[in-house]
Amino acid sequence: MASLSTASFAEKGADLELVGITKRFPGVTAIESLDLTIPAGSFFALLGPSGCGKTTTLRLVAGLEEATAGRILIGGKDVTSTKPFQRPVNTVFQSYALFPHMTILENVAFGLRRRKIGDPVAKAHEALRLVELDHLASRRPAQLSGGQQQRVALARAIVNRPALLLLDEPLGALDLKLRRQMQLELKTIQTEVGLTFLHVTHDQEEAMTMADTVAVMNKGRIEQMGAPEELYELPRTAFVANFLGQSNLFTGPVTSSTADAITVDVGGVPIVVPRTRAKRHAGEIAIGVRPEKVTLLTSAPAPQAGRNVLGPGRVTDVSFSGVSTQYLVMVPGIGELVVFAQNMVFGPVVHVGAEVWVSWNADHGFGLDDEPGDLPRFAPDASTESIAIQRRVALEEELEQA
Amino acid sequence: MTSAVPAKAFEQASFEPSPRAGRRMRLRGIGLPIYTTLALLFLLIPIAYTFVFSFNDSGKLNIAWQGFTFDKWLTVCNTQGLCEAFGNSILVGVIATVLATALGTLIAIALVRYRFRFRSSISLLLFLPMATPEVVLGAGLAAQFLTLGTEKGLLTIILAHTMFCISFVVVTVKARVASLDPALEEAGRDLCGSPSQVFWRITFPLLLPGIAAAALLSFALSFDDFIITNFNSGSVDTFPKFIYIAAARGIPAQVNVIASAVFLLAIVIVVVAQVSRTARAKRLARQLG
């Protein structure tokens, strides 16, 4: 055990590999045979709504929960049946979990002392300098602000130089401005110390800003995994398309296809999608386009190859948000579309009730892998409201168990 | 806060016209201090009486004031059996407190942190000794000891006290455990602590205020218990039992001395704790400033 502990004082990050991990709680399956490989030194984000299994995944890796089936490997070593303190892993908890009865310095030195690493005080000071809080070393956690506590929690974890650092929604309790600042700081620290970071969050913007690779989780499975740009520009499922930003989704049968493109009949209007950007090429399929790729026109455009046009429709809602304006456009027979337009002039260009056409470059569309029939269940699952409801449901369940 | 209730009721009950409102205000202004003073006097008179009469130069009976003396304080152990009974009470209190606090703390942690079969029924059953009349508990225990053929004495008193103290410890410590973020212990495990290290360095220090409160409560309950003790003590005397028996033929002033000493000790402990807490708060505030 001693040798394992010492060896875990890692100089650099290690790979994390999950093989067929399943976790069942009485009555619920939290994770269903999950396979995941996170390369050493990367900043990996697990993104998903509450209850999707992302926190459970994290706790399994930390050793705080036991997997029902499957194996966990860190740096090639099987750690599935080891205790949390035997794993080269440390966690930054959502509630920070700083020990209230110890000073900041003792909090940070705690892990070092338990493992009998030489010179814990100097190393703790060094970690506190990294998060720029060394001047508060003799205070108690209760005397620190939320942002400062968060940084102490980070220092307390990285001072142990774990091969893998787990972050459980660490910025969730901070206000927006502080969160932005901490996102950048976390990213800088990760580059500086070169450890593998596994970050769990339900904030899509946070995941996209910080991570090299994002895995979107839903109902215990990974829906899609890749670089943030890749996930955003080419979502594979309706869930990803709606959870990561917003999307306009349509369904219809494929009516014709060429070597480069397929044409889908959406409510009688032919919509062209590039073949390489569509996952399915025949039958009923679901396609979509991002709202900022769509242009709003006040008169019917002349038919043009390579552009999809829908309309006429009516503007049902205009909401101004500074940088851009969001329009909702109801197109009869097709449904409601969202359009983001940059505010190039002062204020909105059209008002509620105006007759408009929407158009987008055919190259910007994407085709999904879902069965179109499944679409409604994916509807807006990502709004803060639904997250709040899920939170409440989870809390109620917890209270019932207690 | 309780004193505010009658004042308010009085205000609502009177439907006087506005010119007399000023007088009503004045009435309340006098009524509240009088009420408060009376309530405090009512609470403190027995204690004051006990204290004052510990200096009474009395003979066998300590009822009428005979004159001031320190003698009773100096010859406290001269009264037959008094100091022995007091010593027994302390011994029983300490042992029962240690046992009840240790067991009760473990039970409280198990009840809050773990899910197991019959968990809620156990919680309920633990409440029963608190809810049952002491006479019933005492008589029931005495019957059991009789059936087992156990000779009544210090051992049976300690067992009886431990039993009823456990309930109070569980209730007190449980509240503290429930308010403890489980993530703290998880953080301890995560930071390379073995289970025993996590318990002694994280869980125990964080529960300590609750455990200390439970221990004080246990000791206080054990120290002044008479009913259960009387059923299960046989020939052994404890301090409350001594007073009860003495009361039949006149309580000697030495009893007042011991009672006053215990009271003074408790006051000193409270004052010291309060002063040190204030000093610590000031020190922390200075650090912050």
Chai-1 contact restraints between the chains, C-beta under 6 A:
chainA,res_idxA,chainB,res_idxB,connection_type,confidence,min_distance_angstrom,max_distance_angstrom,comment,restraint_id
A,A62,B,D190,contact,1.0,0.0,6.0,A-B,restraint_1
A,L64,B,E186,contact,1.0,0.0,6.0,A-B,restraint_2
A,P84,B,R189,contact,1.0,0.0,6.0,A-B,restraint_3
A,P84,B,D190,contact,1.0,0.0,6.0,A-B,restraint_4
A,F85,B,C192,contact,1.0,0.0,6.0,A-B,restraint_5
A,F85,B,G193,contact,1.0,0.0,6.0,A-B,restraint_6
A,N90,B,D190,contact,1.0,0.0,6.0,A-B,restraint_7
A,T91,B,D190,contact,1.0,0.0,6.0,A-B,restraint_8
A,F93,B,A183,contact,1.0,0.0,6.0,A-B,restraint_9
A,F93,B,A187,contact,1.0,0.0,6.0,A-B,restraint_10
A,S95,B,D181,contact,1.0,0.0,6.0,A-B,restraint_11
A,S95,B,A183,contact,1.0,0.0,6.0,A-B,restraint_12
A,A97,B,A183,contact,1.0,0.0,6.0,A-B,restraint_13
A,A97,B,L184,contact,1.0,0.0,6.0,A-B,restraint_14
A,A97,B,A187,contact,1.0,0.0,6.0,A-B,restraint_15
A,H101,B,P205,contact,1.0,0.0,6.0,A-B,restraint_16
A,F110,B,L191,contact,1.0,0.0,6.0,A-B,restraint_17
A,G111,B,L191,contact,1.0,0.0,6.0,A-B,restraint_18
A,G111,B,C192,contact,1.0,0.0,6.0,A-B,restraint_19
A,R114,B,C192,contact,1.0,0.0,6.0,A-B,restraint_20
A,R114,B,G193,contact,1.0,0.0,6.0,A-B,restraint_21
A,R115,B,C192,contact,1.0,0.0,6.0,A-B,restraint_22
A,Q143,B,L288,contact,1.0,0.0,6.0,A-B,restraint_23
